[in-house]
Amino acid sequence: SRHFSSDGSIQKVGIVGMGLMGHGIAQMAAEKFQVVAFDANADALKKGNTAIQKSLEKVWSKKLKDDPEAESKVAANVNERMSRISLASGVEDLADCDIIVEAIIENLDIKRDFYKTLGEVCKPDTILASNTSSFPINELAVASGRPEQVVGLHFFNPVQLMKLVEVIQTDSTDAKVFEASFQFAKDLNREPVKCKDTPGFIVNRLLVPYLTQAMELLDRGEASKEDIDTAMRLGAGHPMGPLTLADYVGHDTILAIVQGWRKLYPDNPDFKEPECLKKLVAEGKLGRKTGEGFYKWDGAKKL
């Protein structure tokens, strides 16, 4: 197995959590790096690996659709990338990775415990990077026992299509570690932006309060959902209105972020939980993924 090269560049990448985000990041990483994928749930690990294979088949079939030898070339390209991914049976298989991207469940206690384990298992210069969208990176950095080696690498869903990565620096992050992480995002053909360890980083810090403000406007009966969405599409040039976008994001996700922020920053008036949001989540109307939120959905089509 290849290790950190003499120039300190990244060669071997660990991915932890093979759900939607994790397997997307693993797929991107396998373009250039050796990847060790791990999920505590063996079934999720297998499913994530299969999802990568199917996604790669789709990508390469599209790229080579006019090639007379498409079938064999697609298989060769898919196999080449899949051969760079090995499935770990335990955390100890991540020990010699140069960087580990963590994309496990958004639960702070579970994450803290996991970072403590990573801090004990991994070689001293392994960079630990969290894909969290809602927790302070510093909490995980402290738990790891090696805070200078910890950064945030926040990817966006779907990873294969969204070019942005927020690279998060805590007060403890070593400058070289930050630079290597920023370069790693570029090596994945993403567009990285730098941000301090602040609630929601850049995108969610601006986006989530915007979505909840739209919901509060609706709660107060000041405009209909259709008019709120039309107004922001035509008046602000947004591709979709905030309530349609909230249906895309998922109401459980939005509520979890706002509740997490409120717990940490109870006095910040931006972090409110709108009544209509709590009601939708309680009723299991989580947006597009359940077929209903503010609107009714048939797959990706708004009814």
N, C-alpha and C positions, 0 to 999 in steps of 0.2 A: 504494500500500500504506500501511496505517496504522501509525504508530509509537507509541513510548512517549508517552502523553498528558502534558500539562503537569503533571498532579498525580502523575505517576510510577506510574500504574496500568498493569496489563498489558493489552495489546491483541492482540499477535501472538505466537503460541506455536509453538515448534519442537519436534517429536517425533523423536527419533533411535532407530531400531530399531523395526521394525513387526511384531515377533513378537506373541505372545499379550498381553504386558503393554503394549507400545507402542501397538498398534492400539486396545486398550481405553482407554488414556489419551487417545489422539487423538479417539476417539469422544466421550468426556466433554467434552473441550475444545471440540469443534466445536459444542456447544450454545450457547456464548457468544462464542467467540473465532475469529479467523482462525488457521488451523493450517497450518504448513508441515511436511510429513512427509518424512523422509529415511531410507533404508536403503541401506547400501553394496551390498547384494544387490538388484538391480532386480526380480528375481522376487518376493522377500519383500515388497518395497514394494507391488507390484501385488496380491499375495495379501492383505496386510494391509488394503489399501484396499477390496478386495472383501468381506473379512470385516466391515468397518465397515458397508458398504451392507446386507449380509444381516442383521446384528444390528439395524440401525435399522429395516429392513422388519419384522422380527419384533416389535420393541418397539411400533411404530406400528400394526401390524395388530391387536395385542392391545388397545392403547388404544382403537382405533376400531372394534372388532369389531361393535358394534351400530349403527354409523352407516350409513345407506343410501348415502351417497356415500364409503364407506370407501376404495375403490380409488384415487380421484383425490386424496383427502386424505392418504392414506398416502404416495403418490408425491410430493405437494407437500412434506410434512414431511421426507421422506428427502432429496429434492433440495436443499431449503434448507440442510440440514446438510452434505451432501456438497459443496455449492458453496463452503463455507468452508474446505475442505481442498484445499491444492495440494500436488502431489508434486514434491519437489526432485530435481534431477538431480545435484547435488553439494553438498558442505558449504558452499560459498560462498553458496548460496541461504538459509542460516540467518542470515546476517550481521546482518540488522536485526530479528531476533526480540527480544522483551522478556524472554522466559524460554525456555530450552531444557530439555526433560526428556529425559534420556538413559536408554534402556532397552536397551542393547546387551548382547552376550555377557558373562557373569560371568567375565572374565579380566582380571586387574589390569593386566598389561602393555599389552593392547589398549586398555583404558580410559584408562590414563595417556597413551598416545600421542594418543588422541582428544581428551582435554582440552587437551593442548598445542595441537593444531590449532584447537580451538574458541577458545581464548584468543587465538590469532593472528588468526582470521577475524572474530569477532563484534565488534559495536560495544561501546564500553567499559562501558556500563551493562547489558548483557545478563546476566541471572541464569542461572547454570549449575546445574541440579538433577539429581542422580543418583537413579535408582530402584533402585540396588544394595541387596541384602539382606544382603550379607556382607563388603563391604570398607569400610575406614575412609574417610569422606568427605574427611578431611584429605589423604590420599594423592592424591586427584583434584584437590583444591583447589590443592595445591602445584604439581602438573603443569600446571595451567591458566595459571600465572603471574599470576592475579588471585584469590587465595584469599578475599578479602573478598566476592566475588560468587558464591561456591559454597555450596550447601546440599544436603541429602538430602531427597528427596521419595519416600518409600517407600510405594507403593500395594500393594494385595493382590489376589490372583487369585481369582475373576474380577472385574476392575476395575469392570465395569458393576453388580455386585451388592454388592461389599464397600465399606462406607462409610468405613473407616478410612484415613487417611494419616498416616504418621509424618514429621514435619518435623524435620530434623536440623540442628543448629547446631554448627559447629566453633568452636574458639577464635578463628578469624580472621573468621568470618562477620559482615558488617556488620549492625547491628541493623535498619536499614531494609530490607535485602535479605531478612532473615529474616521481617519483618512482611509484606512483599509476597508472599513464598512461602506463608506461612501463610494469608493472605487468598485467594491463588490457589486453594489446596485447598478453601477454603470456597466460592469461586465455582464450583467443579466439583461443588458439592452433596455434598462429603465432610465427614467429621468429623475435623479435624486434631488431633494431639497433638504436644507438643513434647518433644524428647529431645536430650541431648548425643550427641556422636560416640563411642559406646561399642559394642563388638562386638554385633551383632545388634539394636541399638537396644532397644526394649522387648519387642515380641512374640517375635521369634526368640531373644532372650537368655533369655527364660523358657521358651519352647515347645520349642526344640531340645534343651536338656539334659533336659527332661521326657520327650521322646520317646526319647532315648538311654538314660535311666535305665530306662525300661520295657523296652527291648531288652536291657539288661544283666541285668535281673531274669530275662528269658527265657533268656539265655545261661547264667546260673547254674543254670538248671533249677528255680527256686524257685516258679514258677507257669506255667500254660499261657497261650498267647496269648489264648484265649477268656476265661479267668478274669481276666487283667489288664484286658482291655477292659471286661468286665462290672463289675468292681470300681470302675473310675473313672467309669463311666456312673452306676451306682446309688449309689456312695459319695461321689462328688464332684459329682454333678449335671452332668457333662459330656455333651454331646449324642452324642459317640462316644468310644470308648476310644482310647488313644494309638497302638496298633499299626494300627488301622483308619485313624486320622488320618494316620499315616506313609505308608500306602498311597495316600492321597489326595494328600499333598504330593509324593511321588516320592522313592524312596530315593537316587537319584543326586543330587538337590537337597540332601537332608539330609547326605549324605556330603561333598559339595563344601563346604557351609557349615562343617561340623565340621573338615574338613581345613584350610580357610582359616584358621579360628580357631587351630588347633593350631600352624600355621606362625608366626603372629604372636604367640601367647601359649603357648609350649610348656609352661610350668609350671602352667597352670590346670587343676585336676583335673576341672572341668566339661566340658572339651572332649575327650572320649574318643571313639574310633571302635569301637563294639561289633562283635564278630565276626559276628553274624548280619546286620548291616547291610552289612558288606564282602562277605559271601558272596552276599547277594541281588543286589548291584550287579554283582559278577563274573559271576553267572549271567544277567544281563540281566532279572532279575525286579524291575522298578522300581516296582511297585505297580499302581494302577488303570489307568494309561495303557498298560501292556504286557499287561494282563489277569491279572497275577499278582504278588503281593508276599508279605506274610504270609498273605494270603487270595487266593482266586481270584475274578476279577471278570468280569462280562459288562456292559461299559459302566460305568454308575454303580451297577450292582446287584451286591452281594456274594453270591457263590454259597455 
